[in-house]
């Protein structure tokens, strides 16, 4: 194939990288980020998997006549938490994989 290339060493590195990736993916399930909306009236927490894991709503914001505002606050908090979770995941993948983390469709 390629003269001077150690295919056995390359395969071992690939296997180690795969193990590291699997370990990181498990760790990311436990890493939690949070985000708020409405000055803290709604708080959303997400794992870096990313998955929504918790949501808290201050009772003061629960008003039947202003349901739309509450819905908007929930959406804003959840979207921000998920964006933070994706960013955390990407930075951890970048740390582990280096330039390979930027390949489209890899993760």
PyMOL commands that set and color helices and strands:
alter all, ss='L'
color gray80, all
select helices_A, chain A and resi 7-30+59-61+64-102
alter helices_A, ss='H'
color red, helices_A
select strands_A, chain A and resi 32-37+42-47+51-57
alter strands_A, ss='S'
color yellow, strands_A
deselect
rebuild
show_as cartoon
